[in-house]
Amino acid sequence: MAVRLNHVLLPLSLSLLIVTAAYTQTRDARLTLTKNGRAAATIVLASNASANDRKAAAELRRYIRAVSGATLPIGSVPKSGAMIWIGSTGHAEGCPRELDWAGLEDDGFNIKADGRNLIIAGGREKGSLYGVYTFLESYLGCRKFSPTVEVIPRAKTISVPRMDDTQVPRFKFRDAHFIDSSYVAWHKLDNHRDLFGLYVHTFALLVPPGTYFKDHPEYFTKLAAGRVPDAQLCLSNPDVFRIAVERLRDQMNAEPGKTHWSVSQNDTFSPCECDACRAIDSAEGSPSGSLLTFVNKVAEQFPDKIISTLAYQYTRSAPKRIRPRENVNIMLCSIECNRSRPLESDSLSASFRKDVETWTSLTKNIYLWDYVVQFRNLISPFPNLRVLQPNLQYFANNGITHIFEQGAGSMPNEFKELRTYLIAKLLWNPDVNVDSVMNDFLNGYYGKAAPFLRQYIDTMHDSLAGSGKELGIYGFPLPMNQGYLSSSCMDLYSVLFAKAELAVQKNPEFLKRVQTALLPLQFAALEQAKLTGTGSRGFFEQAPGDNWVVRPEMRELLDLFIARCKAFNITALNEQGMTPEQYLTATERYLQTSMKKNLGLFKSINVTFPASKKYHEGDESALTDGLRGLDDYHLNWIGFHGVDMEATIDLGTPTVVRTMEAGFLQDINAWIFLPERVEISVSDDGRTFNPKVQVMKAIPQNRRGVWSVPYTADFGPVEARYVRIKAVNMKSCPGWHKGAGQPCWIFADEIIIE
């Protein structure tokens, strides 16, 4: 929907990048383009105008018609009236002034108005088109806040002052992971799909394990327990090189126009540890040694292509001696980094800074892959807006020219429109005034609700900074006493959103956008309630008869959240694509299975081996608190790494026990396996336990997916005070697994005693 306003927004304040603009204006030197709704200028193109030049002319005419109602002709130099000349490097016939065309590079431009003519001159690629969009935005007040929200001021007469505005971007490649082509073009962004034939994590495509592992396990990662098909490739094997090159050549022949081709590790760990691969990695001080040795050899076969590879997770550190070939591109990834403080100053990012310095000393052909949303919970508060600018400035200052800011792509996420808009402006100019850009966006996109949303954003970022906590891209909206999602902060945020909704209640479009921005806060409240369980912020309250029921206000919040997700086209809540309907089903299952009366509810429990502090803070009371874990091991589960789980519940007094059930999880992608067996026994004195009921594994250890499995014992009946459960851990991942030989996990949840 195009939003047309009857006033002109103030132009953005632009700090230019390489060439400072000289911008002056005097009333008697204004150039009139339209007058009283009629054309007063002609658009002129070179006879050999490029496709981008012609598109630039068409876009300028289209928007000027939308602003003024006048249709500017596109033709030859006019005998009277103003001329708007549009051209680019190599397509500059008839340009009425001398220009430093080489200085405009690929995407730079010069906009000059001298009172007689308007010149929009661009670099080799899309400079003229970008010059037109900048002219429309900076001098006519047009905005494209999202693919569907556009601001076009109305003015029958358009006149512009003298100007001489030259801009050349610091980053040569600027991808904000946005797929709408009109939005990408307006904001001067690129799309990696235009460059890459294959784009990251390609080992399994080049040498498919389904095709080769059975007959040639030697092509794949060797670990202590043997060869593994779902990890990486054996990069020292000459047949792997031959197959990869043949497969890559076939792919290139199918898409000859693509210039970049990724030869890169799968999205997992476990590099090959065979003698040959290990020797290279040991000599180079990093698994990037064997990777880059392999990729350099591939690049020799395709000297006219760019062969891209990853510096990612275990390959992020650069090798000691080997250097990338000239046609090898290094994709350096910041996936592990903290997002609460700028990379340049954050002590937690010291190792990443070292890798940036090392790689940039080896090559200038670096593609920086940065992460800017919370992938595990896309619709969740994620206050990282303040680090966007300093991080991009840091990359620019280190000479990195290609940036991919990975957002959510086509999926929704918190403040998607605002975050993408800020990133787009910063990718063009990392020194832009971010406060001005943000305020301009908030005012245009949210109307009178803007001040309250700005206060919400500032308060959340201040709270995060004050807490000193980390912010990760795979985090959760967990409750905490301090920090940006504390109880006091959540209450304040709710007040601010109430004011925001009230401010725009008479404007359905603005109200819808405010209510969309509120969804992350509602999601956080729901997720916190699952962990809190009871009390004023939990899902449950106690009813007569010691039964627990769902609090009506939480039921209402859940229903409202789901309804608005559907109404506002929120189709996914995490990177895996969980739909609102699936979220509702999982939450309903949590509500139906939690807080059920049983003999073990809230009883004292002791474990022989401590649980990991990483999950539920290692608190063993999670096993008897009534709150059920479902398919996510971060919620109400506790984990035991490489050790058995042995827990004893004290029922307080001798009690007749008939059955006992304990829940366990299997998620082999996260190295979580069901116990090999579970032993359940009872005791009167807490020392001697019998009888011992043994329950065996319920599903195969190689079954993929996430499985929540109950282990149940029937005592039929017996009187006891103590109940003990021992779950026997496999201790290490099996030989076929990508973590072969490494410690594996047992995850346990609620113990139900009847």
C-alpha positions in Angstrom: 0.0 0.0 0.0 1.4 3.4 -1.0 0.8 6.0 1.8 0.5 9.4 0.3 1.0 12.4 2.6 0.1 16.0 2.0 3.4 17.2 3.4 7.0 16.7 2.6 9.1 14.9 5.2 12.4 16.5 6.1 15.2 14.9 4.2 17.5 12.4 5.9 20.8 13.8 7.3 23.5 12.2 5.2 27.1 11.9 6.1 28.9 11.1 2.9 31.4 8.4 2.6 34.4 9.1 0.4 33.7 12.5 -1.3 32.1 15.1 0.9 29.1 16.8 -0.8 29.1 20.4 -1.5 25.5 21.4 -0.9 24.3 25.0 -1.2 21.0 26.6 -2.0 19.7 30.0 -2.8 16.1 30.8 -3.6 16.9 32.5 -6.9 18.8 29.5 -8.3 16.2 26.8 -7.8 15.6 24.4 -10.7 11.9 23.8 -11.5 11.0 20.3 -12.6 7.3 20.5 -12.5 5.0 23.5 -12.2 1.3 23.4 -11.2 1.1 19.7 -12.0 2.7 20.1 -15.5 6.1 19.0 -16.7 8.8 21.7 -16.7 11.8 19.4 -17.5 12.8 16.7 -19.9 14.7 13.5 -19.0 17.6 12.9 -21.3 19.6 9.7 -21.8 22.7 8.9 -23.8 22.1 7.1 -27.1 23.8 4.0 -25.7 22.2 4.2 -22.3 22.6 1.1 -20.2 19.7 -0.9 -18.9 20.2 0.6 -15.4 20.2 4.1 -16.9 16.9 3.4 -18.6 15.4 2.0 -15.4 16.6 5.0 -13.5 14.9 7.3 -15.9 11.7 5.3 -15.7 11.7 5.3 -11.9 12.4 9.0 -11.7 9.5 9.7 -14.1 7.2 7.3 -12.1 7.9 8.9 -8.8 7.7 12.5 -10.0 4.3 11.7 -11.5 3.2 10.2 -8.1 4.4 13.3 -6.3 3.2 16.1 -8.7 0.8 14.5 -11.2 3.1 15.6 -14.0 4.6 13.1 -16.5 8.1 14.1 -17.5 9.0 13.3 -21.1 12.1 11.1 -21.9 13.7 12.4 -25.0 16.4 14.6 -26.5 17.8 17.9 -25.1 14.9 20.3 -24.8 14.8 23.6 -26.6 13.3 25.2 -23.5 12.8 24.1 -19.9 15.2 22.2 -17.7 17.1 19.0 -18.6 17.5 16.0 -16.3 20.5 14.1 -17.7 20.9 10.5 -16.5 23.9 8.4 -17.5 26.7 6.2 -16.2 30.3 5.3 -16.8 30.7 4.2 -20.4 27.3 5.6 -21.2 27.9 9.4 -20.9 27.2 10.8 -24.3 25.8 14.3 -23.9 26.7 14.8 -20.3 26.8 18.6 -19.8 29.8 18.5 -17.4 33.1 16.8 -16.8 33.2 14.1 -14.1 35.6 11.8 -12.4 33.8 8.7 -13.7 36.5 6.3 -12.4 36.0 7.8 -8.9 32.3 6.7 -8.9 33.5 3.1 -9.1 30.6 0.6 -9.5 27.7 2.0 -7.5 28.6 5.6 -6.7 26.9 8.6 -8.1 26.9 12.3 -8.5 23.8 14.5 -8.3 24.3 18.0 -9.4 21.7 20.8 -9.9 23.1 24.2 -11.1 19.9 26.1 -11.6 19.7 25.1 -15.3 20.1 21.3 -15.4 19.9 18.3 -13.1 22.6 15.7 -13.6 22.4 12.2 -12.1 25.6 10.4 -13.1 26.4 6.9 -11.9 29.2 4.4 -11.7 29.8 1.3 -13.8 27.0 -0.8 -12.4 23.9 0.7 -10.7 25.1 4.1 -9.8 22.6 6.1 -11.9 19.7 4.1 -10.5 21.0 4.6 -6.9 21.4 8.3 -7.6 17.8 8.5 -8.7 16.6 6.8 -5.5 18.8 9.0 -3.3 17.5 12.1 -5.1 13.9 11.0 -4.5 14.5 10.2 -0.8 16.9 12.9 0.2 15.5 15.8 -1.8 11.9 15.0 -2.5 11.1 13.3 0.8 10.0 9.9 -0.6 10.4 6.9 1.7 10.2 3.1 1.3 9.9 1.8 4.8 9.0 -1.7 3.7 7.9 -3.4 0.4 4.3 -2.4 1.3 4.7 0.9 3.1 5.9 3.7 0.9 5.6 7.5 1.7 5.1 9.7 -1.3 4.6 13.4 -0.5 2.3 15.5 -2.7 3.4 18.7 -4.4 2.3 20.0 -7.8 5.3 22.1 -8.1 8.8 20.5 -7.7 11.8 22.8 -7.6 15.2 21.8 -6.2 18.1 24.0 -5.0 21.7 24.0 -6.1 23.4 20.8 -5.1 26.5 18.8 -5.7 26.2 15.5 -4.0 28.7 12.7 -4.6 28.5 9.4 -2.8 30.6 6.2 -3.1 29.8 3.4 -0.7 32.5 2.0 1.6 31.1 -1.5 1.1 31.2 -2.8 -2.5 28.7 -5.6 -1.8 25.8 -5.0 0.6 23.3 -7.8 1.3 20.7 -7.4 4.1 19.2 -10.8 3.4 16.0 -9.3 2.0 14.3 -10.8 -1.0 11.9 -8.1 -2.3 13.6 -6.8 -5.4 12.0 -3.3 -5.4 13.0 -2.8 -1.7 16.6 -4.1 -2.4 17.0 -1.7 -5.4 15.6 1.4 -3.5 18.0 0.8 -0.6 21.0 0.2 -2.8 21.4 -3.4 -1.7 22.7 -6.5 -3.4 21.5 -10.1 -3.4 23.9 -13.0 -3.1 21.7 -15.1 -5.4 22.9 -12.8 -8.2 26.5 -13.8 -7.6 26.6 -17.4 -6.3 25.8 -20.6 -8.0 26.4 -22.5 -4.8 26.1 -20.7 -1.5 27.7 -22.2 1.6 27.7 -25.7 3.3 28.3 -27.5 0.0 30.4 -30.5 0.8 27.3 -32.8 1.0 26.3 -31.4 -2.4 29.6 -31.9 -4.1 30.3 -35.4 -2.6 26.9 -36.7 -1.4 27.2 -39.3 1.4 24.0 -41.0 0.1 25.8 -41.8 -3.1 29.3 -42.6 -1.9 29.5 -43.5 1.8 28.5 -47.2 1.5 31.2 -48.1 -1.0 33.7 -45.4 -0.1 33.6 -44.4 3.6 37.2 -43.2 3.1 35.8 -40.1 1.4 34.4 -38.8 4.6 35.5 -37.6 8.0 37.5 -40.1 10.1 37.1 -39.9 13.8 38.4 -42.0 16.6 35.5 -44.4 16.2 35.7 -44.6 12.4 34.4 -42.8 9.3 31.3 -40.6 9.7 29.0 -39.8 6.8 27.1 -36.7 8.2 30.1 -34.6 9.2 32.7 -33.4 6.7 34.9 -34.7 3.8 38.3 -36.2 3.9 40.0 -33.3 2.2 43.3 -35.1 1.6 41.7 -37.9 -0.4 42.5 -37.4 -4.1 39.2 -39.0 -5.2 37.2 -36.5 -3.1 39.0 -33.7 -5.0 38.3 -35.3 -8.3 34.6 -35.9 -7.6 34.1 -32.4 -6.2 35.7 -30.7 -9.2 33.7 -32.8 -11.6 30.4 -32.0 -9.8 31.4 -28.3 -9.5 32.1 -28.1 -13.3 28.7 -29.6 -14.1 27.1 -27.0 -11.8 29.0 -24.2 -13.5 28.0 -25.3 -16.9 24.4 -25.2 -15.9 24.7 -21.6 -14.7 27.5 -20.0 -16.7 26.5 -16.5 -15.6 27.3 -17.1 -11.9 30.7 -15.9 -10.8 31.0 -17.2 -7.2 30.9 -20.8 -6.2 31.1 -22.1 -2.7 33.3 -25.1 -1.7 32.7 -25.2 2.0 32.2 -27.3 5.1 28.8 -28.7 6.0 26.9 -26.9 8.8 28.3 -29.2 11.5 31.6 -29.9 13.3 34.1 -32.8 13.2 36.8 -32.2 10.6 38.6 -35.3 9.3 41.3 -36.7 11.7 43.0 -39.1 9.3 46.8 -38.9 9.4 47.1 -36.8 6.2 44.4 -34.2 7.2 45.7 -34.0 10.7 49.3 -33.4 9.5 48.2 -30.4 7.5 46.0 -29.0 10.3 48.8 -29.5 12.9 51.3 -27.7 10.7 48.9 -24.8 10.0 47.6 -24.6 13.6 44.0 -24.8 12.5 41.5 -27.1 10.6 41.4 -24.2 8.1 44.8 -25.6 6.9 43.4 -28.7 5.2 40.3 -26.8 4.1 42.2 -24.0 2.4 44.7 -26.5 0.8 41.8 -28.3 -0.8 40.0 -25.1 -1.9 43.1 -23.6 -3.4 43.5 -26.7 -5.5 39.9 -26.4 -6.6 40.4 -22.7 -7.5 43.4 -23.6 -9.7 40.9 -25.6 -11.9 38.6 -22.6 -12.3 40.8 -19.4 -12.7 37.9 -17.4 -14.2 35.6 -18.0 -11.2 35.6 -17.0 -7.5 35.8 -20.1 -5.3 34.4 -19.2 -1.9 34.9 -21.1 1.3 34.0 -20.6 5.0 36.0 -19.4 7.9 33.3 -20.7 10.3 33.2 -22.2 13.7 36.1 -24.8 13.7 37.7 -23.2 10.6 37.4 -19.6 11.7 41.0 -19.2 12.7 43.4 -18.6 9.8 46.2 -21.0 8.9 49.8 -20.1 9.8 51.4 -20.3 6.4 49.1 -21.0 3.5 47.5 -18.1 1.8 44.2 -18.1 -0.2 44.7 -17.9 -4.0 43.7 -14.6 -5.6 40.4 -16.2 -6.8 39.5 -17.7 -3.4 37.0 -15.8 -1.3 37.0 -16.2 2.5 33.5 -16.0 4.1 34.4 -15.0 7.7 31.5 -15.6 10.1 30.7 -14.1 13.4 28.2 -16.7 14.6 29.6 -17.2 18.1 29.9 -13.5 19.0 28.1 -11.6 21.7 25.6 -9.0 20.4 25.2 -6.9 23.6 28.4 -4.9 23.0 30.4 -3.8 19.9 32.8 -6.3 18.5 35.7 -3.9 18.6 35.5 -3.4 22.4 33.8 -6.5 23.7 36.2 -8.7 25.7 34.2 -11.8 24.7 34.9 -11.1 21.0 38.7 -10.9 21.4 39.3 -14.2 19.5 37.1 -13.0 16.6 39.0 -9.7 16.4 42.2 -11.7 16.2 40.7 -13.8 13.3 39.6 -10.6 11.5 43.2 -9.2 11.8 44.8 -12.4 10.6 42.6 -13.1 7.6 42.7 -9.5 6.4 46.5 -9.7 6.5 46.3 -12.8 4.2 43.8 -11.6 1.7 41.5 -8.7 0.8 39.0 -11.0 -0.8 36.8 -11.4 2.4 33.0 -11.7 2.6 31.9 -10.9 6.1 28.9 -13.0 7.3 27.3 -11.3 10.2 24.2 -12.3 12.2 21.6 -9.7 13.3 18.5 -11.6 14.5 17.7 -14.2 17.2 17.3 -17.3 15.1 16.0 -19.7 17.8 13.2 -17.3 18.7 12.5 -14.9 15.8 9.5 -13.3 17.5 11.3 -12.4 20.7 12.8 -9.2 22.0 16.4 -8.8 20.7 18.0 -5.5 21.6 21.0 -5.5 19.2 20.2 -2.3 17.3 23.0 -0.3 19.0 25.8 -2.6 17.9 24.8 -2.5 14.2 26.7 0.7 13.4 29.9 0.1 15.4 30.2 -3.4 14.1 29.8 -2.3 10.5 32.3 0.6 11.1 34.7 -2.0 12.5 34.4 -4.1 9.4 34.9 -1.1 7.1 37.9 0.1 9.1 39.5 -3.3 8.6 39.2 -3.1 4.8 36.3 -5.6 4.5 34.3 -4.6 1.4 31.7 -7.4 1.1 29.0 -7.7 3.8 26.2 -10.2 4.3 24.0 -9.3 7.3 22.0 -12.4 7.9 18.5 -11.5 9.1 15.5 -13.7 8.8 15.1 -13.6 5.0 11.5 -14.1 4.1 10.5 -15.1 7.6 9.2 -12.5 10.1 11.2 -11.3 13.1 11.2 -8.7 15.8 11.2 -5.1 14.3 12.0 -6.6 10.9 11.2 -3.5 9.0 13.2 -1.1 11.3 16.2 -3.4 11.6 16.4 -4.0 7.9 16.0 -0.3 7.2 18.8 0.7 9.6 21.1 -2.0 8.2 20.4 -0.8 4.6 21.4 2.7 5.5 24.5 1.6 7.4 25.7 -0.7 4.6 25.6 2.3 2.2 27.2 4.6 4.8 28.4 3.2 8.1 28.8 6.7 9.5 25.2 7.8 8.9 23.4 9.4 11.9 21.5 6.4 13.2 19.4 8.3 15.6 18.0 10.5 12.8 17.4 7.5 10.6 15.6 5.6 13.4 13.4 8.6 14.3 12.6 9.2 10.7 11.5 5.5 10.3 9.5 5.4 13.6 7.6 8.6 12.8 6.8 7.5 9.3 6.0 3.9 10.0 4.2 4.2 13.4 2.8 7.7 13.4 1.9 9.1 16.8 3.0 5.9 18.5 6.7 6.6 17.5 7.8 8.4 20.8 6.6 5.4 22.9 8.3 2.8 20.7 11.5 4.8 20.7 11.3 4.9 24.5 10.6 1.1 24.5 13.7 0.5 22.3 15.9 2.8 24.4 14.8 1.4 27.7 15.4 -2.2 26.6 18.9 -1.4 25.3 19.7 0.6 28.4 18.6 -2.3 30.6 20.7 -4.8 28.6 23.7 -2.6 28.9 23.2 -2.0 32.6 22.9 -5.7 33.3 26.2 -6.6 31.7 24.6 -9.8 30.3 25.4 -11.3 26.9 23.1 -11.4 24.0 23.2 -14.4 21.7 21.5 -15.3 18.4 20.3 -18.6 19.9 18.9 -17.2 23.1 15.6 -17.4 24.9 13.4 -14.8 26.5 14.2 -16.1 30.0 13.0 -14.4 33.2 15.8 -12.8 35.2 16.0 -10.6 38.2 18.2 -8.1 36.3 18.4 -7.4 32.6 16.2 -6.4 29.7 13.5 -8.9 30.5 13.2 -8.5 34.2 9.8 -8.2 35.8 10.1 -4.5 36.3 11.2 -4.0 32.7 8.4 -6.2 31.4 5.9 -4.1 33.3 7.3 -0.8 31.9 7.3 -2.1 28.4 3.6 -3.1 28.7 2.8 0.5 29.9 4.6 2.0 26.9 2.8 -0.3 24.4 -0.5 0.6 26.0 0.3 4.3 25.3 1.4 3.5 21.8 -1.8 1.7 21.0 -3.9 4.4 22.4 -2.0 7.0 20.4 -3.0 5.3 17.1 -6.2 3.7 17.9 -8.1 5.7 15.3 -5.7 4.6 12.5 -6.0 0.9 11.7 -2.8 0.7 9.7 -0.6 2.3 12.4 -2.4 0.3 15.1 -1.7 -3.0 13.2 2.0 -2.1 13.0 2.1 -1.3 16.7 0.4 -4.5 17.6 2.8 -6.4 15.4 5.7 -4.8 17.3 4.0 -5.9 20.5 4.1 -9.6 19.6 7.7 -10.2 20.8 6.8 -8.9 24.2 3.7 -11.2 24.4 5.8 -14.1 23.2 8.4 -13.4 26.0 5.6 -13.3 28.6 4.3 -16.6 27.4 7.7 -18.3 27.4 8.6 -16.9 30.8 5.3 -18.2 32.2 6.2 -21.7 31.1 9.4 -21.5 33.2 7.9 -19.7 36.1 5.0 -22.0 36.2 3.0 -20.6 39.1 2.6 -17.1 40.7 1.6 -13.8 39.1 3.8 -14.4 36.0 3.2 -18.1 35.6 0.6 -20.1 33.7 -0.9 -21.9 36.7 -2.8 -21.0 39.9 -4.0 -23.3 42.6 -7.7 -24.2 42.7 -9.7 -25.8 45.6 -8.7 -29.3 46.3 -5.0 -28.7 45.6 -5.6 -28.8 41.9 -3.7 -26.5 39.5 -5.5 -24.7 36.7 -4.5 -22.3 33.9 -4.8 -18.7 34.9 -7.5 -17.0 32.8 -5.3 -14.0 31.9 -2.6 -16.3 30.6 -5.1 -18.2 28.5 -6.4 -14.9 27.1 -2.8 -13.8 26.3 -2.0 -17.1 24.5 -5.2 -16.9 22.4 -4.6 -13.2 21.5 -1.0 -13.9 20.5 -2.0 -16.8 18.2 -4.9 -14.8 16.7 -2.7 -11.8 15.9 0.1 -13.9 14.5 -2.5 -15.3 12.0 -4.0 -11.9 11.3 -0.6 -10.3 10.7 0.8 -13.1 8.6 3.4 -14.2 11.1 4.1 -17.6 9.6 7.2 -18.8 11.5 8.4 -18.3 15.1 11.9 -19.8 14.7 14.5 -20.6 12.1 13.1 -24.1 11.7 9.8 -22.6 10.7 7.6 -23.5 13.7 4.1 -22.0 12.8 1.9 -20.3 15.3 -0.4 -23.3 15.1 2.4 -25.6 16.0 3.4 -23.3 18.8 -0.2 -23.4 20.1 -0.3 -27.2 19.9 3.0 -27.5 21.9 1.8 -25.0 24.5 -1.5 -26.8 24.9 0.3 -30.0 25.4 2.5 -28.3 28.1 -0.7 -27.0 29.8 -2.4 -30.3 29.7 0.5 -32.3 31.1 1.9 -29.9 33.7 1.0 -29.4 37.3 -0.7 -32.8 37.7 -1.2 -34.1 41.2 1.1 -37.0 42.0 3.0 -38.3 45.0 6.3 -36.8 43.8 5.0 -33.2 43.1 7.3 -30.7 44.9 9.0 -33.5 46.9 12.7 -33.3 47.8 15.1 -34.8 45.3 18.8 -35.5 45.3 21.0 -36.5 42.4 24.2 -38.5 42.7 26.0 -36.7 39.8 25.2 -32.9 39.4 23.3 -31.8 36.3 24.9 -29.3 33.9 24.5 -25.7 34.9 23.9 -24.8 31.3 20.3 -26.0 31.4 17.7 -24.9 34.0 20.8 -23.9 36.1 21.3 -27.6 36.9 18.5 -27.4 39.4 17.3 -31.0 40.1 14.0 -29.7 41.5 13.0 -29.4 37.8 12.3 -33.2 38.0 9.5 -32.7 40.5 8.2 -29.2 40.0 5.3 -30.2 37.9 6.4 -28.3 34.8 6.8 -30.4 31.7 9.5 -30.2 29.2 8.4 -30.8 25.6 10.5 -30.9 22.4 13.0 -28.2 23.4 15.7 -29.3 25.7 16.2 -25.7 26.9 12.7 -25.6 28.6 12.3 -27.4 31.9 14.8 -30.2 31.1 18.1 -30.8 33.0 21.1 -32.4 31.3 23.8 -34.9 32.3 26.9 -34.8 30.2 28.8 -38.1 29.9 27.5 -39.4 33.2 24.5 -41.4 34.4 21.5 -39.7 35.9 20.7 -41.1 39.4 18.0 -39.3 41.4 16.3 -40.2 44.7 12.9 -38.7 45.7 11.9 -38.5 49.4 8.2 -38.9 49.7 8.3 -37.7 53.3 6.5 -40.7 54.8 6.0 -44.4 53.8 3.5 -44.3 51.0 1.9 -46.9 48.7 3.6 -46.6 45.3 2.1 -48.3 42.2 3.8 -46.7 39.2 6.6 -44.3 38.4 7.2 -42.5 35.1 10.2 -40.4 34.1 10.6 -38.5 30.8 13.7 -38.5 28.7 14.7 -36.8 25.4 16.4 -37.9 22.2 17.8 -35.3 19.8 20.8 -36.8 18.2 21.6 -33.6 16.3 22.3 -32.0 19.7 24.2 -35.2 20.9 21.3 -36.1 23.2 20.4 -39.8 23.4 17.9 -41.8 25.4 19.4 -43.8 28.3 20.6 -47.3 27.4 18.3 -48.5 30.2 16.5 -47.1 33.2 16.5 -48.8 36.6 13.8 -47.9 39.1 13.7 -49.0 42.7 12.1 -48.1 46.1 13.3 -48.1 49.7 12.0 -47.7 53.2 15.2 -46.3 54.7 17.0 -44.6 51.8 19.8 -47.1 51.9 18.5 -50.4 50.7 16.6 -50.2 47.4 14.4 -53.0 45.9 12.7 -54.3 43.9 14.6 -53.1 40.8 12.5 -52.6 37.7 14.5 -52.2 34.5 13.1 -50.4 31.5 15.0 -50.7 28.2 15.4 -48.1 25.4 12.2 -47.3 23.6 13.4 -46.1 20.2 16.5 -46.7 18.1 19.5 -44.6 18.9 19.9 -43.4 15.3 16.3 -42.1 15.0 16.5 -38.5 13.9 14.2 -35.7 15.1 13.2 -34.8 18.6 11.6 -37.4 20.7 10.2 -37.1 24.2 9.9 -40.6 25.6 8.4 -41.7 29.0 10.0 -44.6 30.8 7.4 -46.3 33.1 7.7 -48.9 35.9 4.8 -50.8 37.5 5.5 -51.8 41.1 2.0 -53.2 41.6 1.8 -51.9 44.6 4.6 -51.5 47.2 5.0 -49.3 50.3 8.0 -47.1 50.3 9.3 -43.7 51.4 12.1 -43.3 48.8 12.0 -43.8 45.0 15.2 -44.0 43.0 15.7 -43.8 39.3 19.0 -44.5 37.5 19.3 -43.7 33.8 22.4 -45.3 32.3 24.2 -42.9 29.8 25.8 -44.3 26.7 28.7 -42.1 27.8 29.9 -41.3 24.3 28.4 -40.8 20.9 28.4 -44.0 18.7 30.8 -44.5 15.9 28.3 -43.6 13.1 27.5 -40.2 14.7 29.3 -36.9 13.9 30.3 -36.6 17.5 31.7 -40.2 17.6 33.8 -40.7 20.7 32.7 -37.5 22.3 30.6 -37.4 25.5 26.9 -37.5 24.9 24.0 -36.2 26.9 21.0 -37.5 28.9 18.2 -35.0 29.3 15.5 -35.8 31.9 12.3 -34.1 33.0 9.3 -34.7 35.2 9.2 -37.8 37.5 5.6 -38.8 38.1 4.8 -41.1 41.0 1.4 -42.6 41.5 
